[in-house]
Amino acid sequence: MQTTFPRMLRDHATQRPDAPAMREKAYGIWQTTSWGEMLRLVRCLACGLHEAGLRRGEHLVVIGANRPRLYATMLAAQSLGAIAVPLYQDA
């Protein structure tokens, strides 16, 4: 495999840290998360997951809404070599 999603995130954050990565609507107003902010969030989550004991090859169920935090958590798990399994809270 030539690249991974975490590596692509790092590349985008390096090349265009202030450019929009994701947008979500909150209270009728679009909120933007930049590539740099997303990378910082993923790094913080990855550190927390690692501290909690998540290791390479393990599975992590991620329960949440279709929001940037859900995808950041999935990227954090992938950064550690774990397998993220997303579920919606009403599944």
C-alpha positions in Angstrom: 0.0 0.0 0.0 1.4 3.4 -1.0 -0.4 5.5 1.6 -2.9 5.5 4.4 -5.6 7.9 5.5 -3.6 9.0 8.6 -0.6 9.7 6.3 -2.8 11.7 3.9 -4.2 13.7 6.8 -0.6 14.6 7.9 0.3 15.6 4.3 -2.8 17.8 4.0 -2.1 19.4 7.4 1.4 20.1 6.4 0.7 21.5 3.0 -2.5 23.5 3.8 -3.0 23.7 7.6 -5.6 26.4 7.5 -7.7 25.1 4.6 -11.1 23.5 5.4 -11.0 19.8 6.0 -14.6 19.2 7.2 -17.7 21.3 7.9 -20.7 20.6 10.1 -23.8 22.6 10.8 -24.4 23.6 14.4 -27.4 25.7 15.3 -27.9 26.5 11.6 -24.3 27.8 11.2 -21.6 26.0 9.3 -18.6 25.2 11.5 -15.3 24.5 9.7 -12.5 22.3 10.9 -9.2 23.0 9.2 -6.6 20.3 8.3 -4.3 21.5 11.1 -7.1 21.4 13.7 -8.1 17.9 12.5 -4.5 16.6 12.8 -4.2 18.1 16.3 -7.4 16.4 17.4 -6.4 13.1 15.9 -3.0 13.2 17.7 -4.7 14.0 21.0 -7.2 11.2 20.5 -4.5 8.7 19.5 -2.5 9.5 22.6 -5.5 8.9 24.8 -6.4 5.7 23.0 -2.8 4.5 23.3 -2.8 5.4 27.0 -6.1 3.5 27.5 -4.4 0.4 26.0 -5.4 0.3 22.3 -2.7 -1.6 20.3 -2.0 -2.5 16.7 -4.4 -5.0 15.3 -7.1 -4.6 17.9 -10.6 -3.5 17.1 -12.2 -0.3 18.4 -16.0 0.3 18.1 -16.6 4.0 17.6 -20.2 4.9 18.4 -21.4 8.4 17.4 -23.1 10.7 15.0 -21.9 11.6 11.5 -19.6 14.4 12.8 -15.9 15.3 12.4 -15.2 13.8 15.9 -16.3 10.4 14.7 -13.9 10.5 11.8 -11.1 11.9 13.9 -11.5 9.0 16.3 -11.4 6.5 13.4 -8.2 8.2 12.1 -6.7 8.1 15.6 -7.3 4.3 15.8 -5.9 3.8 12.3 -2.8 5.9 13.3 -2.1 3.3 16.0 -2.6 0.4 13.6 -5.9 -0.6 15.1 -9.1 -1.3 13.2 -12.0 1.2 13.7 -15.5 -0.1 13.5 -18.0 2.8 13.3 -21.6 2.4 14.6 -24.3 5.0 14.8 -25.8 5.4 18.3 -29.2 4.1 17.2 -27.9 0.9 15.5 
